[in-house]
Amino acid sequence: MAGLKRIFSALYVLATVAIFGAAITAVLGFAHPAMDLFNHIQPALFFGALTLMLLAPIAVQAHRARAVALALAATALSASSIIYIPEVIAGFAVSAPASASSDRSQYRLITFNVFGRNDDPQALVANIIAIDADIVALQEYSREVRRAVHGELAEHYPHFQYCVGGRRAFVGLYSKLPFEPLDADACSASAVNDDRTARIVVRFLPDDAAPFTLATTHNDWPAPITRQVDQFNTLRDALSNITQPLILAGDFNSTPWSYTLRRFVTEAGMIRHTFNLPTFPTLWYYLGDWRPTWPILPIDHVMTRGDIVIHELETGEPSGSDHLPVIVTFSVNTSW
């Protein structure tokens, strides 16, 4: 029994030191993207530090060692709270969705990483059609998924565009409304295109309603670190010349605790509307198969710039994907 207690105490000390180091590194993540990586696991840091504080009295018997362990865990909790808690509070403090206005046309948008290896395309297309959105932005829209669902989607959404290329370049857009690509659009349908990412940037000119621009993209994971930083900078620059009301939606593979994402939102002049909205992962590969799990990471986002009003924002059903779709209802100020 004494041996087990020593092992437990040793593991506790190692966990405390690890959480402490990660939390301090994360809060200093503004200094370098590598340090910012730890911000993507802020829920684990926050609740891990809290658990370690509660376990200290039983995990460490020596008075001085216990005091040190408590100090490290408390410092880690404080550091994590600086990043984690404001985001949680902001989610509850967000204003109630704006009520509908009779002089504004409302549009419904789905942004959805459909999972390139989705093995239930019929459920996927049935879910999208059942939601009956006006615009559908798809990420990880692989050739296999597209071959399975494009025909049926095109019957409901006659206006569409899709991109191919590198790992994150499979992006698609389907719409009931006509649109035109803008110069900021970086979408290739060529089979020989090897660009790692793509973005769709289009203008909508509805009859008897204000025009607006929509953009969708799919960023890489935060590591390698320079890749995502460069992608955010490229996206910021591409959107800088758009003067019409803009809605940006997609899988950014970045949590809201990240300095990199927050810096992009600020520099691009955007307003992020996705708070406390975990979307990934709904599937995880273990025991030889993809199995359902509970989403914990909010990495799919909706942002706006200009006179766009958000009326409703929610998640939908995964329908074979490892992400939840984000469904948003919005309108554009008719005074534009």
C-alpha angles and dihedrals in degrees: 000000000000089000092053091050091053091050091049091049092049092050090047092053091048091050092048093051091046094049091045093051094046094047094049091046091050096052088052091049092115087076097063137000091236090061090046090063090080091061090071089069096048095129089057091047094048098046092036092056091045091052092048091053091052092047096048096091093056100031098054120040101180110090097223094043090049091052091052092047091049091049092051093046092046091049090049091049092049092048092048092046090059089064105025106042099053090056092050092048092046089057092057092041095054111120118257113267113278116257120246118270123214093223095055131077112225124218131197119216132188120198110189137169095210096191116249091236096047105156096191105059093156091059088046096054092041090054093049093048092046091055086054096203122177093227130028121195114191131193128192085026094166125190091254094053092043093053090052099047110020097089095053094041091050090056089061098032110040094180115068146148131186136183134213134189133088129014097291098029097091099104126147140188128199124182143174087210124069117248140180127220116243130216089261089063112112104182125134125189092190116121090217094055110119101181106139095221137021138196132202115212115176140163124230119206105186120190112258092359138090118275120244141178127234127197131184132179144156119230128202124253114279090258126100080048101211093053097066094039089055091047093053091048091049091049092048091052093045092054096043095091096049109109101174122087106287134204117192121193136166150094105304096173086222130110122224091247090067118105088213094061094041091050090052092050091051098043093045092048092237132150115220115216101182109096127161088356111134112191106166141104109015089155130041129184113237138130089026099302146065107266132185118263138168116273113239106163123078101210102137111082144183119206134173140196126193129006100346118131122204113216102173137003127182144139126255137201120304095225096192097329130113088228134062115235117242114224119198133180115204144161136204125232107258091211091075 
